[in-house]
Amino acid sequence: MNGFKLRWGITSNWQLFYPIIGLIGLGYSSYKLAMLFGFNSDILVYLLTIVLFVILLKITLLLFKFLERRWKVDQRWKVIRIFIVFAVTGSLSLIVTRPIFEFIGFIKSNFDMNAWTIAGFYILKFFLILPFYTVLLVLFGWLFKEYKFFFNFALKMVGRFGLKKFTKQFESES
């Protein structure tokens, strides 16, 4: 256990929460992906879940090396915390915007079912969800004690969508 703590930069036992939650989330995602294959046998679903879990774990660990340097994170467990914030924010932004879109009638069944219309629907939906996502990203970044990272990330993201003038007034705060 001490080797694990040392490798991940864990100095307190409470920091073990993030790798545990990360593994649980990865396991759940693997299971949901395995369910997409539509196997009738539970054994096949569980075997595929294990295979997907191992593959996704290896990919995630490779990403850690790259993102640790890019994000200038001083402890590896903080990368897991950042991943958790991205996961929660992405999921919650869809959940929060669904009733709003349904209320205004912006649902897929109200559009013609051709490739251009559906593509346009999803592109428009992406841009309509973006403000909610940005606010939730900063909010959950603050809750998970990564406010500065996510505030700067949100500024970069908004700036890349052509709102540089808007972000300049906030850059002095970061």
N, C-alpha and C positions, 0 to 999 in steps of 0.2 A: 504494500500500500504506500509506503514511503517513497518508493521509486515512481509510482504513478503521480503522487503529489508533487514530487520534485520536477518531473517531466512537464507537468501542466502548470507549474508556478503556483500551486495551491499552498497557501500559508496557514489558512484556517479551515476547520472542518466544514463550516457553513458553505464554503466555496465548492465543495463536492456536489452541492445541489445542481449546479449547472451541467456538469458532465452526465449526471444521472438523468436529468430532464432531457438532455440532448439525446441520450441513448433510448429513452422511452419514446420520444418523438420520432426518432429514426425507425424504431421498431414498428410504431403505429403506421408510419408512412409506407414502410415495406409491406405491411399486411394489407393496407388499402390498395397498393399497386398490385399485389398478388391477386386480390379479389377481382380486379379488372379483367383478368384472363378468363373468368367464368368457369373455373374447374368445379365439377360436382363433388369431387372428393376432398374432404377436409385435410387429408394427409398431403395431397398435392399442393393445396393452398399453403399449408404450414411449411413444407419443404421449399416452395418458391419464396415464401416470406424470409426464410433463413438465408437463401441464396441472395436475394435482393438486399437484405440487411448487410451482409458481408460486402457486397459490391458497393453499396452506397456508403458504408463506413470507410472503405478504402478511398473512395473518391473524396469524401469529406475530409479525411486526414491529409490528403494531398492538397486540398484547398487551404487547409490551415497554414501550411508552410508559406504559401503565396500570400494569403490575406494577412497573416501576422506581420509580414514586412510592409505590405502596402498600406495597411491601416495604422501602422506604428503602435501596435498593442504591446504592452510590457509583460503581460501574463497571458498564456494560451487559453486559460479558462474564460477570459474576457471575450475571446472570439466566439465561444459558445453562447455567451450572454448576448452578443450582438446578433448571432443567428436567431436566437429565440425572439428577440425584439422584431426582427424582420418577419419571422413566421407569424407571430401574433398580430402584427400590424397588417400584413397582407390579408390574413383571414378575416380579421375584424373589419377592415375597410369594406370588404365585400358584404359582410353581414349587416353593417351599418347602412350601406347605400341601397341594399335590396328593397326595403320598404319605401324608401324615398322614390326610387325608380318605378316601383309598382304603383305608387300613388299618382305619379305624373303620367303613367301609361307607357313608360319606356321599358317595355319587355319584348323579348324576341318574337313572341307570337303575334305581335302587332305589326310586324314587318313582313314583306314578301320573302319567300324562302328561296332566294337565288344567291349565288356566291357573292356578288357585289354588295347586295344589301346587307347580308350577314356580316361580311368583312367590314363594311361601314359601321354597322351596329357595334361591333366589338371595338373598333378604333375609337368611336365616339364614347363608348362606355369607359374605355381606358382613360380618356381625357377628363371625363366627368368624375371618375373615382379619384383621380390624382390629388385634388385638394384635400379630400378626406384622408387619403393615405399619408400625405405630407404632415398634416396636423397630428394624426395618430402616431406617426413615426417619432416625432419630437416628444409627444406626450409619454409614450412608452419608453423612449430613450431616457427621459427624466426619471420615470418610475424605476427603471433598471440601473440607474446611476451612470448612464452613458449619455447625458444630455449634450455635452459639448460635441461629441462625435456625431450624434444624429442631427444636431442643429446645423453643423457644418455640412453634413451629408445632404440635408434637405435644401440648404442654400445652393449647393452645387447642382442638385437635381432640378430645382426651379430655374436656376440660371441657364441650364442646358436647354430648357424649353423656351428660351427667348425672353426671359424676364430678368435680365441682368440689371436693369435700372431699379427694379424692385428689390433685388438682393443687396445692392450696394449700400443701402441705408442700414442693413443688419450686419454687414461684414465687420464693422468696428466693434460689435458686441462679442464676436467669436474669438 
